[in-house]
Amino acid sequence: MKERDRTLTFLSYCPEETVILGESIASGLKGGDIIALSGELGAGKTVLIKGICKTLKVKENVSSSSFVLFRSLSGIYPVYHFDLYRLNTDEELQDLACEEYLFSEGISLIEWAEKLEEHLGGDYLAIILEYLPEEKDSRKITLLPEGERFRKLLEEITIPLERIH
């Protein structure tokens, strides 16, 4: 991920707190927004997406879709859930035709976004989830805004977790 001029970092001590963080982020989202998530397998990307989808009133069950590269979900906005874990080549990315969805009226939620970063454009919110080895179920979650839209979004949302930066 690229360097950004402003970041927010939070600690989440359980999956429920990660869901709350997702809900808080979603409260400021609008159609056309892109959320790019990165982190190790099992770091909580899908859990965070569940919180986002809860606030966006997504009707379908949100689950880890590591065997499915793309799912379209219905909510306040169309929600496009990409899980690029199994994406291996540029040809597979082209076959996915993701740009058609990324730059539409829907909200794109992308797991393993580092595989797609060069296609994201200028405005998106990168989120990096990391294990904290000293405590089970604990995560460090860093929000990195790319573009003015997401710098403003981070100033406006209230996130009820412990802020460490």
Summary of the structure (lengths in Angstrom):
residues: 165
radius of gyration: 14.6
end to end distance: 18.3
largest distance: 41.7
contacts: 520
relative contact order: 0.27
helix: 30%
strand: 26%
